[in-house]
Amino acid sequence: MATEKEKYPMASMGFLEAAVKISHTSPDIPAEVQLSMREHFLRRTQRMQRQTTEPASSTRHSSFKRHLPRQMQVSSLDLGDDYDVDEQPTSIGRIKPELYKQMTTENDESANSKGGKNCGKINFSLRYDYENEMLLVKILKAFDLPAKDLCGSSDPYVKIYLLPDRKQKFQTRVHRKTLNPTFDESFQFPVPYDELAVRKLHLSVFDFDRFSRHDMIGEVILDNLFEVSDLSRETSIWRDIQYATSESVDLGEIMFSLCYLPTAGRLTLTVIKCRNLKAMDITGYSDPYVKVSLICDGRRLKKKKTTTKKNTLNPTYNEAIIFDIPPESMDQVSLHISVMDYDLVGHNEIIGVCRLGCGAEGLGRDHWNEMLAYPRKPIAHWHPLLESKKTEKEWKARTASFDSQGSCPSPKPPASP
């Protein structure tokens, strides 16, 4: 169209003149107005010619428009007439793949740290003594342990169990400031040969901490004891130490008996022994003694203690501690038992505690009620040791509940003969 107008400019001029001539027939239009109209039409025609002769848009823009709906998924959505889509580019709401890639990497690292993290290796040997029916376990050494202390080292030791029995456990000495300790310690588990197929060897590697809870480095569980040999001869075994979350270190147990004589108003607590106490000294042992406090309304009335046993985790006492308590006051008092580690320099440390009384929990309450139900008869039980802070919180909660009730639960009557 534009090219035809460029070839025939006089034809367009003739068209305008004809139009003007038609308008010229009207007597109401003056000659000056007709002349201005003619000039106006000429200028408009020239402008139209310039616009139509400009080059068309490039093909790359049409290509961009064709791909636009696939690149901008939001613009292709039909949101209705009530929504105006702002097509101005912005970073808000835009997916950034690099962020997801980083998060995925972090998640993979955390998964590795929880599951398959390698915490070094441990070397031990097994042999069965057929004559004495003993499983001989020798902890040889560990290699490439992770550093648990701020100095970049650890103080490792190993606990040994023959599962499912956890009552009997052994522990190596603590080795100071090393990631490659050499233990060379042997331990004996009495077990019949027929039971070996169902027993599991559990090794727990810990980092000794003098002032707080011991950190667990990792563990090794040997499900099948006959996996490496028939145990007729000593067999050396290497195993990777598998990462394990920090577990509560066993504080040990205490065994004592309770006996109350109502006629004399005398309460006798006999401390018999302790077992598997937590090692508090760098030697891997403790110097334990037992302290018993008589509590009434939150106040300590009396305190007595046993002798101290040196360098042992399984002390035997057989010592009696006596308190004079009238029968009418038995529902108002309680006993606080603490197993302590004697320290020649500094303060003595608490290994673990347990509480007895109407306001106690679990075995502490049951043992107390059983003593009241069977007067003049010693009642002995094993009690697990608990952390002092945790027990303090539980005791306050129980005491508040007991005060609101106003009385101690009545003990069971003694069984008739």
Disulfide bonds with the S-S distance in Angstrom:
Cys358-Cys408 1.56
